[in-house]
Amino acid sequence: MECVLANRNDPRFLLADAHPMFTEVLRVYLGETFRIIGVVSDGRALVAEAMRLRPDVIILGIRLPLLNGLDAARRIKVQAPNIKFVFLTMNEDPNLAAAAALELGPIGFVLKRSAGQELLKAIDHVLHRKPYITPRLRAGNWVSTKTRARQSSKEMTARQKDIVQLHAEGRPLKEIAGVLGISEKTVEFHKHKIQISFDLRSNADIVLFALKQGLISISPQ
C-alpha cells in the first residue's frame, strides 16, 4: 500500500544510528523524499546536533552508544519540545514503545526488519502529530506495559543511567569521566552508590542490570 506523506513545508530530518552502513542506506532512501540535514552515530552527538540544527524530525535507534536513544530523546525534548521522533529498532519489547510514548508524546516506533513503507507511514503520522506504533507490537502488550514503563523510568537518575550504560559498554574510568565532564573520583562515587542501591556486586552485575534496564543490547541493530 502506498503511503501518502503530509506536506509540512520541507521538514528537516536528523538521523542517528550506531551502524554507519545502515544509516547510509537510510539516508539515501529517505533523501529521495525528505531533506536530511545531519547524521550521527551516538546519543551524545545526537543531543548536540539536535540542539545545533533543530530538525523537525529525528529518526533514531534505541541502542546508541554513550547515551541510549530513549534518554537522548528525553533530553532533547526538554530543550526542544517541538522536535518529533521516529524510533527504528530490532527490539520487539512493547515496554520500550510505551516508555517512549509516555514521555515524548506522539512518536513513531518501527522495527528495522519491517522498515520501508511502514517507516514512511510512521513519519507521516508524527508530522500530523499522531503516534504510530508498528502493528507487530500487540495492542494488549502496549496497554499492559504503560504502568511498568513509567515505574522503570524512575528507578535511576539521569546521571546514574549514564554511569551504568558507559560502564556496561566497557569504557574505562578515564573515558567515562571525560564523556560526562566530571572527575574520575566522582565516577567512582556514583558507581559505588549505584552498586549499593541496586545490590550490584561486580562489573558483570552492572552489565546484566544495564541489559534489564534496556540501556544496552546484546545483539547489534
Residue frames as a rotation matrix with the C-alpha (Angstrom) as fourth column:
MET 1
0.577 0.817 0.000 0.00
0.817 -0.577 0.000 0.00
0.000 0.000 -1.000 0.00
GLU 2
-0.221 -0.678 0.701 1.39
0.638 -0.644 -0.421 3.37
0.737 0.355 0.575 -0.99
CYS 3
0.033 0.154 -0.987 1.87
0.935 -0.353 -0.024 5.88
-0.352 -0.923 -0.156 1.81
VAL 4
0.340 0.138 0.930 0.83
0.572 -0.815 -0.088 9.48
0.746 0.562 -0.357 1.09
LEU 5
-0.359 -0.625 -0.694 3.07
0.932 -0.199 -0.303 11.84
0.052 -0.755 0.653 3.02
ALA 6
0.637 0.628 -0.447 1.99
0.693 -0.721 -0.024 15.12
-0.338 -0.294 -0.894 4.54
ASN 7
0.156 -0.550 0.821 3.23
0.571 -0.627 -0.529 18.40
0.806 0.551 0.216 3.16
ARG 8
0.726 0.060 -0.685 4.98
0.667 -0.304 0.680 20.07
-0.168 -0.951 -0.261 6.08
ASN 9
0.943 -0.331 -0.037 6.94
-0.328 -0.905 -0.271 22.81
0.056 0.267 -0.962 4.33
ASP 10
0.392 -0.840 -0.375 10.01
-0.190 0.325 -0.926 20.69
0.900 0.435 -0.032 3.62
PRO 11
0.947 -0.014 0.320 10.59
-0.316 0.103 0.943 19.13
-0.046 -0.995 0.093 7.08
ARG 12
0.146 -0.983 -0.110 14.22
-0.774 -0.044 -0.632 18.67
0.616 0.178 -0.767 8.07
PHE 13
0.945 0.241 -0.221 15.47
-0.117 0.879 0.462 15.28
0.306 -0.411 0.859 9.30
LEU 14
-0.027 -0.940 0.340 18.35
-0.986 -0.032 -0.166 14.21
0.167 -0.339 -0.926 11.54
LEU 15
0.680 0.216 -0.701 19.40
-0.261 0.964 0.044 10.51
0.685 0.153 0.712 11.51
ALA 16
-0.051 -0.698 0.715 21.03
-0.996 -0.018 -0.090 8.63
0.076 -0.716 -0.694 14.38
ASP 17
0.958 0.257 -0.127 22.16
-0.245 0.964 0.105 5.00
0.150 -0.069 0.986 14.40
ALA 18
0.489 -0.803 0.340 25.19
-0.414 0.130 0.901 3.12
-0.768 -0.582 -0.269 15.71
HIS 19
0.003 -0.465 0.885 25.86
0.546 0.742 0.388 1.41
-0.838 0.483 0.256 12.38
PRO 20
-0.394 -0.266 -0.880 27.15
-0.356 -0.839 0.412 3.63
-0.848 0.476 0.236 9.54
MET 21
-0.997 0.011 0.081 26.16
0.077 0.436 0.897 1.21
-0.026 0.900 -0.435 6.76
PHE 22
-0.277 0.959 -0.058 22.54
0.954 0.268 -0.133 1.14
-0.112 -0.092 -0.989 7.91
THR 23
0.086 0.289 -0.954 22.49
0.342 -0.907 -0.244 4.93
-0.936 -0.306 -0.177 8.33
GLU 24
-0.755 -0.429 -0.495 23.83
-0.303 -0.441 0.845 5.43
-0.581 0.788 0.203 4.80
VAL 25
-0.815 0.536 0.221 21.12
0.541 0.567 0.621 3.20
0.207 0.626 -0.752 3.33
LEU 26
0.035 0.858 -0.513 18.53
0.925 -0.222 -0.308 5.10
-0.378 -0.464 -0.801 5.36
ARG 27
-0.240 -0.213 -0.947 19.94
0.038 -0.977 0.210 8.46
-0.970 0.015 0.243 4.26
VAL 28
-0.980 -0.141 -0.139 19.74
-0.137 -0.025 0.990 7.51
-0.143 0.990 0.005 0.59
TYR 29
-0.576 0.817 0.034 16.23
0.787 0.543 0.293 6.05
0.221 0.196 -0.955 0.97
LEU 30
0.214 0.697 -0.685 14.74
0.831 -0.498 -0.247 8.99
-0.513 -0.516 -0.686 2.88
GLY 31
-0.493 -0.533 -0.688 16.74
0.142 -0.829 0.540 11.54
-0.858 0.168 0.485 0.89
GLU 32
-0.824 0.259 0.505 14.54
0.545 0.117 0.830 10.84
0.156 0.959 -0.238 -2.13
THR 33
0.133 0.983 0.124 11.61
0.773 -0.181 0.608 12.43
0.620 0.014 -0.785 -0.27
PHE 34
0.899 0.243 -0.364 12.97
0.438 -0.547 0.714 14.45
-0.025 -0.801 -0.598 2.63
ARG 35
0.499 -0.741 0.450 15.71
-0.342 -0.646 -0.682 16.92
0.796 0.186 -0.576 3.46
ILE 36
0.708 -0.361 -0.607 18.39
0.671 0.611 0.421 15.15
0.219 -0.705 0.675 5.52
ILE 37
0.760 -0.372 0.532 20.43
-0.314 -0.928 -0.200 17.74
0.568 -0.015 -0.823 7.45
GLY 38
-0.074 -0.851 0.519 22.67
-0.975 -0.047 -0.215 15.51
0.208 -0.523 -0.827 9.55
VAL 39
0.644 0.155 -0.749 23.78
-0.084 0.988 0.132 12.01
0.760 -0.022 0.649 10.52
VAL 40
-0.021 -0.650 0.759 25.27
-0.968 -0.178 -0.179 10.95
0.252 -0.738 -0.626 13.89
SER 41
-0.017 -0.084 -0.996 26.31
-0.196 0.977 -0.079 7.63
0.980 0.194 -0.033 15.42
ASP 42
-0.638 -0.136 -0.758 25.99
0.650 0.433 -0.625 8.09
0.413 -0.891 -0.188 19.20
GLY 43
0.274 0.918 -0.286 23.49
0.922 -0.166 0.349 9.52
0.273 -0.359 -0.892 21.66
ARG 44
0.121 -0.283 -0.951 25.60
0.610 -0.735 0.296 12.41
-0.783 -0.616 0.084 22.91
ALA 45
-0.916 -0.400 0.031 26.38
0.243 -0.492 0.836 13.59
-0.319 0.773 0.548 19.40
LEU 46
-0.369 0.868 0.334 22.65
0.787 0.100 0.609 13.33
0.495 0.487 -0.720 18.70
VAL 47
0.421 0.522 -0.742 21.76
0.855 -0.501 0.132 15.68
-0.303 -0.690 -0.658 21.56
ALA 48
-0.307 -0.646 -0.699 24.44
0.324 -0.761 0.562 18.18
-0.895 -0.054 0.443 20.49
GLU 49
-0.961 -0.079 0.264 23.43
0.274 -0.180 0.945 18.15
-0.027 0.981 0.195 16.80
ALA 50
-0.092 0.994 0.059 19.72
0.941 0.067 0.333 18.33
0.327 0.086 -0.941 17.63
MET 51
0.373 0.182 -0.910 20.35
0.657 -0.744 0.121 21.48
-0.655 -0.643 -0.397 19.64
ARG 52
-0.556 -0.688 -0.467 22.55
0.109 -0.617 0.779 22.95
-0.824 0.382 0.418 16.91
LEU 53
-0.988 0.084 0.130 20.44
0.133 0.039 0.990 22.04
0.078 0.996 -0.050 13.86
ARG 54
-0.527 0.850 0.009 16.91
-0.411 -0.246 -0.878 21.99
-0.744 -0.467 0.479 15.36
PRO 55
-0.969 0.194 -0.154 15.47
-0.048 0.465 0.884 19.40
0.243 0.864 -0.441 12.96
ASP 56
-0.159 0.978 0.137 11.73
-0.932 -0.194 0.306 18.82
0.326 -0.079 0.942 12.62
VAL 57
0.899 0.438 -0.013 12.06
-0.422 0.873 0.246 15.02
0.119 -0.215 0.969 12.91
ILE 58
-0.246 -0.948 0.201 14.73
-0.962 0.264 0.066 12.71
-0.116 -0.177 -0.977 14.31
ILE 59
0.771 0.325 -0.547 14.93
-0.412 0.910 -0.040 9.11
0.485 0.257 0.836 13.07
LEU 60
-0.112 -0.862 0.494 16.92
-0.948 -0.056 -0.313 7.20
0.297 -0.503 -0.811 15.66
GLY 61
-0.074 -0.024 -0.997 17.90
0.101 0.994 -0.031 3.83
0.992 -0.103 -0.071 17.01
ILE 62
0.886 0.403 0.230 17.38
-0.206 -0.103 0.973 2.93
0.416 -0.909 -0.008 20.66
ARG 63
0.765 -0.632 -0.123 20.71
0.532 0.512 0.674 1.22
-0.363 -0.581 0.728 21.35
LEU 64
0.715 -0.559 0.420 23.01
-0.029 -0.624 -0.781 4.17
0.698 0.546 -0.463 20.68
PRO 65
0.063 -0.771 -0.634 26.46
0.890 0.331 -0.313 4.17
0.452 -0.544 0.707 22.32
LEU 66
-0.829 -0.529 0.180 27.45
0.339 -0.732 -0.592 6.73
0.445 -0.430 0.786 25.00
LEU 67
-0.711 0.703 0.024 23.77
-0.425 -0.402 -0.811 7.62
-0.560 -0.587 0.584 25.57
ASN 68
-0.682 0.463 0.565 20.87
0.622 0.775 0.115 5.38
-0.384 0.430 -0.817 24.54
GLY 69
-0.760 0.333 0.558 18.25
0.380 -0.469 0.797 6.72
0.527 0.818 0.230 22.15
LEU 70
0.280 0.930 -0.237 15.41
0.759 -0.063 0.648 6.99
0.588 -0.362 -0.724 24.68
ASP 71
0.289 -0.228 -0.930 17.43
0.803 -0.471 0.364 9.06
-0.521 -0.852 0.047 27.12
ALA 72
-0.818 -0.568 0.090 18.84
0.506 -0.638 0.580 11.20
-0.272 0.520 0.810 24.31
ALA 73
-0.409 0.755 0.513 15.30
0.506 -0.281 0.816 11.90
0.760 0.593 -0.267 23.10
ARG 74
0.467 0.574 -0.673 14.18
0.873 -0.177 0.454 12.80
0.141 -0.800 -0.584 26.63
ARG 75
-0.182 -0.640 -0.747 16.99
0.680 -0.630 0.375 15.36
-0.711 -0.440 0.549 26.94
ILE 76
-0.904 -0.108 0.413 16.25
0.407 -0.513 0.756 16.83
0.130 0.852 0.507 23.53
LYS 77
-0.075 0.989 0.129 12.54
0.743 -0.030 0.668 17.08
0.665 0.146 -0.733 24.31
VAL 78
0.239 0.114 -0.964 13.22
0.886 -0.433 0.168 19.23
-0.399 -0.894 -0.205 27.38
GLN 79
-0.445 -0.559 -0.700 15.08
0.248 -0.827 0.504 21.83
-0.861 0.050 0.507 25.32
ALA 80
-0.830 0.175 -0.530 13.23
-0.553 -0.376 0.743 21.48
-0.070 0.910 0.409 22.01
PRO 81
-0.475 0.687 0.550 9.69
-0.161 0.546 -0.822 20.21
-0.865 -0.479 -0.149 22.67
ASN 82
0.414 0.705 -0.576 8.56
-0.688 -0.172 -0.705 20.56
-0.596 0.688 0.414 19.04
ILE 83
-0.497 -0.637 -0.589 11.03
-0.862 0.442 0.248 18.02
0.103 0.631 -0.769 17.65
LYS 84
0.646 0.756 0.105 9.35
-0.754 0.654 -0.065 14.74
-0.117 -0.037 0.992 16.68
PHE 85
-0.423 -0.831 0.362 10.84
-0.799 0.530 0.283 11.26
-0.427 -0.169 -0.888 16.98
VAL 86
0.742 0.502 -0.444 10.61
-0.632 0.746 -0.212 8.04
0.225 0.438 0.871 14.99
PHE 87
0.008 -0.724 0.690 12.43
-0.782 0.426 0.456 5.11
-0.624 -0.543 -0.562 16.59
LEU 88
0.519 0.014 -0.855 13.88
-0.642 0.667 -0.379 2.28
0.564 0.745 0.355 14.48
THR 89
-0.122 -0.540 0.833 14.80
-0.951 0.304 0.058 -0.80
-0.285 -0.785 -0.550 16.47
MET 90
-0.450 -0.043 -0.892 15.31
-0.409 0.898 0.163 -4.56
0.794 0.438 -0.422 16.35
ASN 91
-0.999 0.049 -0.010 13.90
0.028 0.385 -0.922 -4.93
-0.041 -0.921 -0.386 19.86
GLU 92
-0.454 0.890 -0.050 10.27
0.061 0.087 0.994 -6.11
0.889 0.448 -0.094 19.90
ASP 93
-0.618 0.216 -0.756 9.69
0.786 0.158 -0.598 -5.38
-0.010 -0.964 -0.267 23.58
PRO 94
0.152 0.757 0.635 6.49
0.656 -0.558 0.508 -3.26
0.739 0.340 -0.582 23.73
ASN 95
0.534 0.000 -0.845 7.73
0.790 -0.355 0.500 -1.78
-0.300 -0.935 -0.189 27.00
LEU 96
-0.580 -0.809 -0.094 10.22
0.687 -0.548 0.477 0.33
-0.438 0.212 0.874 25.03
ALA 97
-0.556 0.456 0.695 7.47
0.492 -0.493 0.717 1.84
0.670 0.741 0.049 22.91
ALA 98
0.520 0.797 -0.306 5.35
0.698 -0.189 0.691 2.50
0.493 -0.573 -0.655 25.99
ALA 99
0.142 -0.564 -0.813 8.23
0.836 -0.373 0.404 4.18
-0.531 -0.737 0.418 27.82
ALA 100
-0.824 -0.489 0.285 8.91
0.561 -0.638 0.528 6.46
-0.077 0.595 0.800 24.87
ALA 101
-0.289 0.797 0.530 5.27
0.487 -0.354 0.798 7.42
0.824 0.489 -0.287 24.31
LEU 102
0.436 0.468 -0.769 4.71
0.892 -0.109 0.439 8.22
0.122 -0.877 -0.465 27.98
GLU 103
0.100 -0.523 -0.847 7.36
0.597 -0.649 0.471 10.92
-0.796 -0.552 0.247 27.97
LEU 104
-0.789 -0.609 -0.082 7.77
0.263 -0.455 0.850 12.02
-0.556 0.649 0.520 24.37
GLY 105
-0.083 0.838 -0.539 4.19
-0.566 -0.485 -0.667 12.37
-0.820 0.249 0.515 23.14
PRO 106
0.865 0.500 0.047 3.23
-0.234 0.483 -0.844 11.25
-0.445 0.719 0.534 19.61
ILE 107
-0.197 -0.977 -0.080 6.14
-0.708 0.085 0.701 9.17
-0.679 0.195 -0.708 18.35
GLY 108
0.587 0.241 -0.773 6.79
-0.712 0.607 -0.352 6.62
0.384 0.757 0.528 15.64
PHE 109
-0.067 -0.584 0.809 8.05
-0.742 0.571 0.351 3.17
-0.667 -0.577 -0.472 16.62
VAL 110
0.757 0.265 -0.597 9.05
-0.643 0.463 -0.610 0.85
0.115 0.846 0.521 13.75
LEU 111
0.555 -0.575 0.602 11.02
0.061 0.749 0.660 -2.40
-0.830 -0.329 0.451 13.69
LYS 112
-0.212 -0.741 -0.637 14.06
-0.671 -0.363 0.647 -2.34
-0.711 0.564 -0.420 11.43
ARG 113
-0.827 -0.151 0.541 13.06
0.181 0.840 0.512 -5.58
-0.532 0.521 -0.667 9.75
SER 114
0.010 0.893 0.450 9.76
0.949 0.133 -0.285 -4.05
-0.314 0.430 -0.847 8.65
ALA 115
-0.186 -0.145 -0.972 11.07
0.059 -0.989 0.136 -0.59
-0.981 -0.032 0.193 7.70
GLY 116
-0.845 -0.023 0.535 10.40
0.535 0.021 0.845 0.90
-0.030 1.000 -0.005 4.26
GLN 117
-0.363 0.807 0.466 6.79
0.180 -0.429 0.885 1.81
0.914 0.406 0.011 3.56
GLU 118
0.462 0.545 -0.700 6.00
0.777 0.131 0.615 1.39
0.427 -0.828 -0.363 7.26
LEU 119
-0.391 -0.675 -0.626 8.69
0.847 -0.531 0.043 3.91
-0.361 -0.513 0.779 8.13
LEU 120
-0.890 0.114 0.442 7.16
0.186 -0.794 0.578 6.41
0.417 0.597 0.686 5.69
LYS 121
0.111 0.990 -0.087 3.78
0.397 0.036 0.917 5.78
0.911 -0.136 -0.389 7.31
ALA 122
0.244 -0.102 -0.964 5.23
0.968 -0.027 0.248 6.45
-0.051 -0.994 0.092 10.77
ILE 123
-0.804 -0.582 -0.117 6.82
0.564 -0.811 0.158 9.69
-0.187 0.061 0.980 9.53
ASP 124
-0.557 0.680 0.476 3.51
0.151 -0.481 0.863 10.80
0.816 0.553 0.166 8.05
HIS 125
0.382 0.714 -0.586 1.78
0.704 0.186 0.685 10.13
0.599 -0.675 -0.432 11.39
VAL 126
-0.026 -0.430 -0.903 4.24
0.933 -0.335 0.132 12.12
-0.359 -0.839 0.410 13.50
LEU 127
-0.921 -0.267 0.283 4.17
0.368 -0.837 0.406 15.03
0.128 0.478 0.869 11.06
HIS 128
-0.163 0.944 0.288 0.42
-0.009 -0.293 0.956 15.09
0.987 0.154 0.056 11.71
ARG 129
-0.556 -0.166 0.814 1.16
-0.762 -0.288 -0.580 14.92
0.331 -0.943 0.034 15.46
LYS 130
0.680 0.729 0.079 -0.25
-0.717 0.639 0.278 11.39
0.152 -0.246 0.957 15.69
PRO 131
-0.092 -0.742 0.664 1.54
-0.729 0.505 0.463 8.33
-0.678 -0.441 -0.587 17.16
TYR 132
0.555 0.224 -0.801 2.45
-0.707 0.635 -0.312 5.33
0.439 0.739 0.511 15.06
ILE 133
-0.155 -0.554 0.818 3.35
-0.790 0.567 0.234 2.05
-0.594 -0.610 -0.525 16.77
THR 134
-0.660 -0.167 -0.733 4.05
-0.680 0.549 0.487 -0.90
0.321 0.819 -0.475 14.49
PRO 135
0.430 0.903 -0.003 1.21
-0.844 0.403 0.355 -3.47
0.322 -0.150 0.935 14.50
ARG 136
0.081 -0.480 -0.874 3.86
-0.025 0.875 -0.483 -6.12
0.996 0.061 0.059 15.18
LEU 137
-0.975 -0.220 0.023 3.68
-0.019 -0.021 -1.000 -4.99
0.220 -0.975 0.016 18.81
ARG 138
-0.380 0.901 -0.211 0.33
0.716 0.431 0.549 -6.28
0.585 0.058 -0.809 20.01
ALA 139
-0.088 0.445 0.891 -2.12
-0.239 -0.878 0.415 -3.71
0.967 -0.177 0.184 21.37
GLY 140
0.844 0.432 -0.316 -2.67
0.147 0.380 0.913 -5.77
0.515 -0.818 0.258 24.51
ASN 141
0.163 -0.884 -0.437 1.03
0.977 0.205 -0.050 -5.66
0.134 -0.419 0.898 25.32
TRP 142
-0.460 -0.330 0.824 1.12
0.396 -0.907 -0.142 -1.94
0.794 0.261 0.548 24.57
VAL 143
0.349 0.700 0.623 -1.61
-0.327 -0.533 0.781 -1.15
0.878 -0.476 0.043 27.11
SER 144
0.904 0.124 -0.408 -0.44
0.276 0.559 0.782 -3.51
0.325 -0.820 0.471 29.83
THR 145
0.116 -0.961 -0.252 3.15
0.972 0.162 -0.170 -2.23
0.204 -0.225 0.953 29.87
LYS 146
0.257 -0.007 0.966 2.45
0.199 -0.978 -0.060 1.52
0.946 0.208 -0.250 30.23
THR 147
0.924 0.137 0.357 2.46
-0.302 -0.309 0.902 1.44
0.234 -0.941 -0.244 34.03
ARG 148
0.693 -0.721 0.020 5.59
0.612 0.602 0.513 -0.72
-0.382 -0.343 0.858 34.18
ALA 149
0.120 -0.658 0.743 7.35
0.827 -0.347 -0.441 1.64
0.549 0.668 0.503 31.79
ARG 150
0.532 0.133 0.836 6.54
-0.175 -0.949 0.262 4.65
0.828 -0.286 -0.482 33.94
GLN 151
0.975 -0.139 0.173 7.83
-0.146 0.187 0.971 2.91
-0.167 -0.973 0.162 37.06
SER 152
0.517 -0.828 0.216 11.04
0.819 0.552 0.156 1.64
-0.248 0.096 0.964 35.48
SER 153
0.270 -0.420 0.867 11.86
0.553 -0.669 -0.496 5.08
0.788 0.613 0.052 34.09
LYS 154
0.633 0.031 0.773 12.02
-0.463 -0.786 0.411 6.46
0.620 -0.618 -0.483 37.65
GLU 155
0.901 -0.268 -0.341 14.32
0.421 0.734 0.533 3.84
0.108 -0.623 0.774 39.12
MET 156
-0.043 -0.985 -0.169 17.52
0.956 -0.089 0.279 5.70
-0.290 -0.149 0.945 38.29
THR 157
0.448 0.060 -0.892 18.51
-0.016 -0.997 -0.075 9.32
-0.894 0.047 -0.446 37.88
ALA 158
0.981 -0.107 -0.161 19.81
-0.175 -0.134 -0.975 10.53
0.083 0.985 -0.150 34.51
ARG 159
0.196 -0.974 0.117 23.37
-0.967 -0.212 -0.143 10.57
0.164 -0.085 -0.983 35.88
GLN 160
-0.087 -0.190 0.978 23.03
-0.542 0.833 0.114 7.02
-0.836 -0.520 -0.176 37.20
LYS 161
0.817 0.421 0.393 21.80
0.108 0.558 -0.823 5.83
-0.566 0.715 0.411 33.82
ASP 162
0.740 -0.616 -0.269 24.82
-0.594 -0.411 -0.691 7.47
0.315 0.672 -0.670 32.17
ILE 163
-0.114 -0.844 0.524 27.22
-0.974 0.200 0.109 5.76
-0.197 -0.498 -0.845 34.54
VAL 164
0.150 0.246 0.958 25.57
-0.231 0.950 -0.208 2.34
-0.961 -0.190 0.200 34.19
GLN 165
0.963 0.260 0.069 25.44
0.007 0.234 -0.972 2.49
-0.269 0.937 0.224 30.38
LEU 166
0.561 -0.807 -0.186 29.04
-0.729 -0.375 -0.573 3.63
0.393 0.456 -0.798 29.96
HIS 167
-0.227 -0.606 0.762 30.36
-0.850 0.506 0.150 1.04
-0.476 -0.614 -0.630 32.43
ALA 168
0.370 0.468 0.802 28.31
-0.078 0.876 -0.475 -1.68
-0.926 0.113 0.361 30.75
GLU 169
0.978 -0.068 -0.199 29.77
-0.203 -0.071 -0.977 -0.68
0.052 0.995 -0.083 27.37
GLY 170
0.635 -0.768 -0.083 33.18
0.768 0.615 0.181 -1.48
-0.088 -0.178 0.980 28.86
ARG 171
0.531 -0.435 0.728 34.52
0.147 -0.798 -0.584 2.06
0.835 0.417 -0.360 28.76
PRO 172
-0.276 -0.737 -0.617 37.47
0.808 0.169 -0.564 2.83
0.520 -0.654 0.549 31.08
LEU 173
0.217 0.360 -0.907 37.10
0.905 -0.422 0.049 5.16
-0.365 -0.832 -0.417 34.05
LYS 174
-0.593 -0.547 -0.591 39.06
0.309 -0.832 0.461 7.98
-0.744 0.091 0.662 32.42
GLU 175
-0.908 0.287 0.306 36.90
0.268 -0.164 0.949 7.90
0.323 0.944 0.072 29.28
ILE 176
0.016 0.960 -0.280 33.67
0.921 0.095 0.378 7.90
0.389 -0.264 -0.883 31.31
ALA 177
0.028 -0.089 -0.996 34.88
0.709 -0.701 0.082 10.92
-0.705 -0.708 0.044 33.26
GLY 178
-0.871 -0.435 -0.227 35.76
0.140 -0.664 0.735 12.71
-0.470 0.609 0.639 30.02
VAL 179
-0.651 0.696 0.303 32.42
0.531 0.132 0.837 11.94
0.542 0.706 -0.456 28.36
LEU 180
0.309 0.859 -0.408 30.44
0.883 -0.100 0.458 13.16
0.352 -0.502 -0.790 31.38
GLY 181
0.063 -0.368 0.928 32.71
0.054 -0.927 -0.371 16.09
0.997 0.074 -0.039 32.20
ILE 182
0.869 0.178 0.461 33.30
-0.447 -0.117 0.887 15.01
0.212 -0.977 -0.023 35.79
SER 183
-0.095 -0.965 0.246 36.28
-0.993 0.074 -0.094 13.72
0.072 -0.253 -0.965 37.76
GLU 184
-0.335 -0.109 -0.936 37.25
-0.259 0.966 -0.020 10.06
0.906 0.235 -0.352 37.96
LYS 185
-0.996 -0.032 -0.077 36.57
0.067 0.240 -0.969 10.18
0.050 -0.970 -0.237 41.72
THR 186
-0.425 0.903 -0.058 33.03
-0.781 -0.398 -0.482 11.37
-0.458 -0.160 0.874 41.05
VAL 187
0.005 0.364 -0.931 32.51
-0.772 0.593 0.228 8.50
0.635 0.718 0.284 38.60
GLU 188
-0.695 -0.344 -0.632 33.74
0.079 0.837 -0.542 6.06
0.715 -0.426 -0.554 41.24
PHE 189
-0.902 0.402 0.161 31.40
-0.286 -0.275 -0.918 7.64
-0.325 -0.874 0.363 43.82
HIS 190
-0.071 0.925 -0.372 28.37
-0.989 -0.113 -0.091 7.26
-0.126 0.362 0.924 41.54
LYS 191
-0.139 -0.036 -0.990 29.31
-0.482 0.876 0.035 3.70
0.865 0.482 -0.139 40.64
HIS 192
-0.933 -0.260 -0.251 29.68
0.093 0.498 -0.862 2.76
0.349 -0.828 -0.440 44.30
LYS 193
-0.663 0.741 0.106 26.32
-0.562 -0.398 -0.725 4.33
-0.495 -0.540 0.680 45.15
ILE 194
0.051 0.663 -0.747 24.61
-0.957 0.247 0.154 2.51
0.287 0.707 0.647 42.26
GLN 195
-0.454 -0.304 -0.838 26.10
-0.185 0.952 -0.245 -0.81
0.872 0.043 -0.488 43.33
ILE 196
-0.993 0.115 -0.021 24.81
0.037 0.142 -0.989 -0.33
-0.110 -0.983 -0.145 46.87
SER 197
-0.448 0.880 -0.160 21.37
-0.772 -0.471 -0.427 0.91
-0.451 -0.067 0.890 45.79
PHE 198
0.408 0.645 -0.646 20.75
-0.901 0.398 -0.171 -1.93
0.147 0.652 0.744 43.35
ASP 199
0.503 -0.258 0.825 22.82
-0.412 0.767 0.491 -4.67
-0.760 -0.587 0.279 45.01
LEU 200
0.926 -0.306 -0.220 25.31
-0.130 0.289 -0.949 -4.97
0.354 0.907 0.228 42.15
ARG 201
0.794 -0.585 0.166 28.47
-0.055 0.202 0.978 -6.70
-0.605 -0.786 0.128 43.36
SER 202
-0.212 -0.894 0.395 30.58
0.478 0.257 0.840 -6.86
-0.853 0.367 0.372 40.21
ASN 203
-0.642 -0.088 -0.761 31.05
-0.536 -0.659 0.528 -5.41
-0.548 0.747 0.376 36.74
ALA 204
-0.940 0.335 -0.071 29.17
0.202 0.709 0.676 -8.43
0.277 0.620 -0.734 35.37
ASP 205
-0.311 0.854 -0.417 26.21
0.853 0.056 -0.520 -7.49
-0.420 -0.517 -0.746 37.57
ILE 206
-0.291 0.150 -0.945 26.31
-0.138 -0.984 -0.114 -3.96
-0.947 0.097 0.306 36.15
VAL 207
-0.913 -0.074 -0.402 26.21
-0.406 0.055 0.912 -5.33
-0.046 0.996 -0.080 32.59
LEU 208
-0.715 0.688 -0.122 23.23
0.656 0.721 0.223 -7.58
0.242 0.079 -0.967 33.39
PHE 209
-0.197 0.618 -0.761 21.49
0.621 -0.522 -0.584 -4.68
-0.759 -0.588 -0.281 35.14
ALA 210
-0.566 -0.087 -0.820 22.04
-0.427 -0.819 0.382 -2.45
-0.705 0.567 0.426 32.08
LEU 211
-0.962 0.232 -0.144 20.55
0.003 0.537 0.844 -5.13
0.274 0.811 -0.517 29.84
LYS 212
-0.440 0.835 -0.329 17.46
0.896 0.390 -0.211 -5.43
-0.049 -0.388 -0.920 32.04
GLN 213
-0.098 0.363 -0.927 17.05
0.341 -0.862 -0.374 -1.66
-0.935 -0.353 -0.039 32.09
GLY 214
0.673 0.378 0.636 17.27
0.689 -0.009 -0.725 -1.51
-0.268 0.926 -0.266 28.28
LEU 215
0.657 -0.482 -0.581 20.40
-0.317 -0.875 0.367 0.67
-0.684 -0.057 -0.727 28.33
ILE 216
-0.462 -0.781 -0.420 22.46
-0.800 0.162 0.578 -1.71
-0.384 0.603 -0.699 26.19
SER 217
0.717 0.682 -0.141 21.74
-0.665 0.610 -0.430 -4.62
-0.208 0.402 0.892 23.88
ILE 218
0.144 -0.684 0.715 23.47
-0.056 0.716 0.696 -7.93
-0.988 -0.141 0.065 23.30
SER 219
0.042 -0.077 0.996 22.76
0.899 0.438 -0.004 -8.02
-0.436 0.896 0.088 19.59
PRO 220
-0.847 -0.371 -0.380 23.75
0.176 -0.871 0.459 -5.23
-0.501 0.323 0.803 17.20
GLN 221
0.256 0.946 -0.201 20.96
0.066 -0.224 -0.972 -3.34
-0.965 0.236 -0.119 15.49
